[in-house]
Amino acid sequence: MNWARLKPIWPHAAHSHFLPTAKGRGRWHVQILGDGPDLLLIHGAGGATQSFRGLLPLLAEHHRCIAIDLPGQGFSRPGIAGRYGIDAMAADIGSLLWTEGWRPEAIIGHSAGAALALRLAEAEVTKGPVIGINAALGKFEGVAGWAFPLAARMMALNPLTALAVSNLSGSQSVVNRLLDGTGSQIDAEGRTLYRHLASSAQHVDGTLRMMAGWTLDPLLARLPRNAARTVLITAAGDRTVPPSVSEKAAARMPNAELIAMPDLGHLAHEEAPARIADYVREALAEPAVSL
């Protein structure tokens, strides 16, 4: 994605920073807002920091909020090819945090970002809560369980695939249908920003490669041993990750709680950032768990 071209319309562009990756010639795109204890925000697959455009300034009133673009997505560039699995991505995020001296009081993850947050908590990157928004902590059911990951791997191996997909999905009408399919109704600005993401071959390629390398089985098997205080926020209208996914995960964890919203969709934090901010503040008000 072209930062010079998109900077004038990108939310919180004045707070953007570009940092080198620990290895290779990649870079991180990071947005930092506010002062106080650190909060780390991790978007889901196919998103970027724009996903938190409404939430960041609310949380930044009392915290230093650090939102990152995942490798290959948004304006981040991967440092080493192949580091798209959950373990590798979590290790690279942990390295970034350590290098910059950031010590998150809590980690907020949306969808697949919540799985990364739990993986980071396993590595004791934070002693505060993990807050998952419509957390993607389940596996695909039925035929999709093997067909979708296989298709993603095949697509990611072909360098022309990302270009073809970005050309097909880059129209506003296609993006609107995809967004409506999440069960969320977001504003015109949000829809335009997703169109820019979807029309970027680099962003689509990063998303496909993340999907191709995404294996949650080990993390899910360890959930009963993950002692991190975890707050899973679900939205009844989520058509992408149904609330039952978080319900099943929470039932297997020793220190998890559920917050069920009777409305909204998969992009609940974009639809109602003030409500999500209130839930986050409530979670942060509870004492931290010693690990």
C-alpha positions as CSV (number, residue, x, y, z in Angstrom):
1,M,0.0,0.0,0.0
2,N,1.2,3.5,-0.9
3,W,1.6,5.5,2.4
4,A,2.3,8.8,0.6
5,R,-1.0,8.5,-1.4
6,L,-3.2,7.3,1.4
7,K,-1.7,9.2,4.4
8,P,-4.2,12.2,3.9
9,I,-7.2,9.9,4.4
10,W,-5.8,7.4,6.9
11,P,-7.2,7.7,10.4
12,H,-4.7,9.0,13.0
13,A,-1.9,9.3,10.3
14,A,-0.1,11.9,12.5
15,H,0.4,9.1,15.0
16,S,1.9,6.6,12.6
17,H,5.5,5.3,12.9
18,F,7.5,3.0,10.7
19,L,9.9,0.7,12.6
20,P,12.3,-1.9,11.2
21,T,11.7,-5.6,11.8
22,A,14.2,-7.5,13.9
23,K,15.4,-9.6,10.9
24,G,15.3,-9.0,7.2
25,R,14.3,-5.8,5.4
26,G,10.7,-5.5,6.6
27,R,9.0,-2.8,8.5
28,W,6.2,-2.4,11.0
29,H,3.5,0.2,10.7
30,V,2.5,1.3,14.3
31,Q,0.1,3.9,15.6
32,I,0.7,5.3,19.1
33,L,-1.8,7.5,20.8
34,G,-2.0,8.8,24.4
35,D,0.0,8.5,27.6
36,G,-0.1,6.1,30.5
37,P,0.2,2.3,30.8
38,D,0.6,0.5,27.5
39,L,-2.3,-1.1,25.7
40,L,-1.6,-3.3,22.6
41,L,-4.3,-3.5,20.0
42,I,-4.1,-6.3,17.3
43,H,-6.5,-6.3,14.3
44,G,-8.0,-9.3,12.6
45,A,-7.1,-10.9,9.3
46,G,-7.7,-8.6,6.4
47,G,-7.9,-5.5,8.6
48,A,-5.3,-2.9,9.7
49,T,-5.0,-0.1,12.3
50,Q,-8.0,1.7,10.7
51,S,-10.1,-1.0,12.4
52,F,-9.5,0.8,15.7
53,R,-10.0,4.3,14.4
54,G,-12.9,5.0,16.8
55,L,-11.6,3.0,19.7
56,L,-8.0,4.4,19.9
57,P,-8.8,8.0,21.0
58,L,-11.2,6.8,23.6
59,L,-8.7,4.4,25.2
60,A,-5.9,6.9,24.7
61,E,-7.5,9.2,27.4
62,H,-5.7,7.2,30.1
63,H,-3.3,4.9,28.3
64,R,-0.6,4.8,25.7
65,C,-2.4,2.8,22.9
66,I,-0.1,0.9,20.5
67,A,-1.9,-0.5,17.4
68,I,0.1,-2.5,14.8
69,D,-0.5,-3.6,11.3
70,L,0.2,-7.3,11.1
71,P,3.0,-8.4,8.7
72,G,2.1,-8.0,5.1
73,Q,-1.2,-6.3,6.0
74,G,-1.9,-2.6,6.0
75,F,1.4,-0.7,5.7
76,S,3.6,-3.4,7.4
77,R,6.1,-5.3,5.3
78,P,7.2,-8.8,6.3
79,G,10.8,-9.1,7.2
80,I,11.3,-12.8,6.4
81,A,9.1,-14.8,4.0
82,G,7.0,-17.6,5.6
83,R,6.6,-16.0,9.1
84,Y,2.8,-15.9,8.9
85,G,1.8,-18.7,11.4
86,I,0.5,-17.7,14.8
87,D,3.7,-18.8,16.6
88,A,6.0,-16.9,14.3
89,M,3.8,-13.8,14.2
90,A,3.5,-13.7,18.0
91,A,7.3,-14.1,18.4
92,D,7.9,-11.2,16.0
93,I,5.4,-9.0,17.8
94,G,7.0,-9.9,21.1
95,S,10.4,-9.0,19.7
96,L,9.0,-5.6,18.6
97,L,7.6,-4.9,22.0
98,W,10.8,-5.9,23.7
99,T,13.0,-3.8,21.4
100,E,10.8,-0.7,21.8
101,G,10.4,-1.1,25.6
102,W,6.7,-1.5,25.4
103,R,5.1,-3.6,28.3
104,P,1.4,-3.9,27.6
105,E,-0.9,-3.7,30.6
106,A,-3.4,-5.5,28.5
107,I,-3.8,-6.8,24.9
108,I,-6.9,-6.2,22.9
109,G,-7.4,-8.4,19.9
110,H,-10.2,-8.5,17.3
111,S,-11.0,-11.9,15.6
112,A,-7.7,-13.6,14.7
113,G,-6.0,-10.8,16.7
114,A,-7.5,-12.3,19.9
115,A,-5.8,-15.6,19.2
116,L,-2.5,-13.8,18.8
117,A,-3.2,-12.0,22.1
118,L,-3.6,-15.3,23.9
119,R,-0.4,-16.6,22.3
120,L,1.4,-13.5,23.6
121,A,-0.1,-14.0,27.0
122,E,1.3,-17.5,27.1
123,A,4.7,-16.0,26.5
124,E,4.1,-13.7,29.5
125,V,4.2,-10.6,27.3
126,T,1.5,-9.1,29.5
127,K,0.3,-9.9,33.0
128,G,-2.9,-8.0,32.5
129,P,-6.1,-9.2,30.8
130,V,-6.5,-10.4,27.2
131,I,-9.6,-8.8,25.8
132,G,-11.0,-10.5,22.7
133,I,-13.6,-8.9,20.5
134,N,-15.5,-11.6,18.5
135,A,-12.4,-13.8,19.0
136,A,-11.6,-16.3,16.3
137,L,-10.8,-19.2,18.6
138,G,-12.3,-22.1,16.7
139,K,-11.8,-24.2,13.6
140,F,-13.7,-24.3,10.4
141,E,-16.4,-26.9,10.4
142,G,-17.1,-29.7,7.9
143,V,-15.7,-29.4,4.4
144,A,-14.4,-25.9,5.1
145,G,-12.1,-27.4,7.8
146,W,-9.8,-28.8,5.1
147,A,-10.9,-27.1,1.9
148,F,-10.5,-23.4,3.0
149,P,-6.9,-23.7,4.4
150,L,-5.9,-25.8,1.4
151,A,-7.3,-23.2,-1.0
152,A,-5.6,-20.4,0.9
153,R,-2.2,-22.2,0.7
154,M,-2.7,-22.8,-3.1
155,M,-3.6,-19.2,-3.6
156,A,-0.7,-17.9,-1.5
157,L,1.8,-19.9,-3.6
158,N,0.8,-18.1,-6.8
159,P,2.2,-14.6,-6.9
160,L,-0.5,-13.6,-9.4
161,T,-3.4,-14.6,-7.1
162,A,-3.2,-11.6,-4.8
163,L,-3.3,-9.3,-7.8
164,A,-6.3,-11.1,-9.3
165,V,-8.2,-11.1,-6.0
166,S,-7.4,-7.4,-5.3
167,N,-8.7,-6.5,-8.8
168,L,-11.9,-8.5,-8.2
169,S,-12.5,-7.3,-4.6
170,G,-11.4,-3.7,-5.0
171,S,-14.7,-2.3,-6.1
172,Q,-16.8,-0.6,-3.5
173,S,-19.9,-2.7,-4.3
174,V,-18.0,-5.9,-3.7
175,V,-16.4,-4.5,-0.5
176,N,-19.9,-3.5,0.7
177,R,-21.3,-7.0,0.2
178,L,-18.3,-8.5,2.1
179,L,-18.8,-6.0,5.0
180,D,-22.5,-6.6,5.1
181,G,-21.8,-10.3,5.3
182,T,-20.1,-9.8,8.6
183,G,-23.3,-8.7,10.2
184,S,-22.0,-5.2,10.8
185,Q,-23.1,-1.9,9.5
186,I,-20.2,0.5,9.5
187,D,-20.0,4.1,8.2
188,A,-19.0,5.3,4.8
189,E,-15.4,6.2,5.9
190,G,-14.9,2.6,7.1
191,R,-16.2,1.2,3.9
192,T,-13.8,3.4,1.9
193,L,-10.8,2.3,4.0
194,Y,-11.6,-1.3,3.5
195,R,-11.9,-0.7,-0.2
196,H,-8.3,0.6,-0.2
197,L,-7.2,-2.5,1.7
198,A,-9.0,-4.9,-0.6
199,S,-7.6,-3.2,-3.7
200,S,-4.0,-3.6,-2.6
201,A,-2.3,-6.7,-3.9
202,Q,0.3,-6.5,-1.1
203,H,-2.4,-6.5,1.6
204,V,-4.4,-9.3,0.0
205,D,-1.2,-11.4,-0.4
206,G,-0.4,-10.8,3.3
207,T,-3.9,-11.8,4.3
208,L,-3.8,-15.0,2.2
209,R,-0.4,-16.0,3.5
210,M,-1.7,-15.5,7.1
211,M,-4.7,-17.7,6.4
212,A,-2.5,-20.3,4.7
213,G,-0.2,-20.6,7.8
214,W,-2.9,-20.2,10.4
215,T,-3.1,-23.3,12.6
216,L,-4.8,-23.0,16.0
217,D,-4.8,-26.6,17.1
218,P,-1.9,-26.3,19.6
219,L,-3.2,-23.0,21.1
220,L,-6.7,-24.5,21.5
221,A,-5.3,-27.6,23.1
222,R,-3.5,-25.4,25.7
223,L,-6.5,-23.3,26.6
224,P,-7.2,-25.2,29.9
225,R,-3.6,-24.2,30.9
226,N,-3.8,-20.6,29.9
227,A,-4.1,-18.7,33.2
228,A,-4.3,-15.3,31.6
229,R,-7.4,-13.4,32.7
230,T,-9.4,-13.3,29.5
231,V,-12.5,-11.3,28.7
232,L,-14.3,-12.4,25.5
233,I,-16.8,-9.9,24.0
234,T,-19.3,-11.4,21.6
235,A,-21.9,-9.9,19.3
236,A,-25.1,-11.7,18.6
237,G,-25.2,-10.5,15.0
238,D,-21.7,-11.7,14.2
239,R,-22.0,-13.8,11.0
240,T,-18.3,-14.4,10.7
241,V,-17.4,-15.8,14.2
242,P,-20.6,-16.8,16.0
243,P,-20.7,-16.2,19.8
244,S,-20.7,-20.0,20.4
245,V,-17.0,-20.0,19.4
246,S,-16.1,-17.7,22.4
247,E,-18.5,-19.6,24.6
248,K,-16.8,-22.9,24.0
249,A,-13.3,-21.4,24.4
250,A,-14.3,-19.7,27.7
251,A,-15.7,-22.9,29.1
252,R,-12.3,-24.5,28.7
253,M,-10.3,-21.7,30.3
254,P,-9.6,-21.3,34.0
255,N,-9.9,-17.5,34.1
256,A,-12.2,-16.4,31.3
257,E,-15.4,-14.5,31.3
258,L,-18.0,-13.6,28.6
259,I,-19.7,-10.4,27.7
260,A,-22.5,-10.9,25.4
261,M,-23.9,-8.0,23.3
262,P,-27.4,-8.7,22.0
263,D,-26.8,-6.8,18.8
264,L,-23.9,-5.6,16.4
265,G,-21.8,-7.8,14.2
266,H,-18.3,-9.0,13.7
267,L,-16.9,-5.4,13.5
268,A,-18.6,-4.4,16.7
269,H,-15.7,-2.2,17.7
270,E,-16.1,-0.2,14.6
271,E,-19.9,0.0,14.9
272,A,-19.9,1.0,18.6
273,P,-16.4,2.0,19.8
274,A,-17.7,3.8,22.9
275,R,-19.5,0.6,24.2
276,I,-16.4,-1.5,23.6
277,A,-14.2,1.1,25.3
278,D,-16.5,0.9,28.4
279,Y,-16.0,-2.9,28.4
280,V,-12.3,-2.5,28.1
281,R,-12.2,0.0,31.0
282,E,-14.2,-2.3,33.2
283,A,-11.8,-5.2,32.4
284,L,-8.8,-3.0,33.2
285,A,-10.3,-1.9,36.5
286,E,-10.1,-5.5,37.8
287,P,-6.8,-6.5,39.6
288,A,-4.2,-8.2,37.5
289,V,-3.6,-11.9,37.8
290,S,-0.2,-13.0,38.9
291,L,1.4,-15.5,36.5
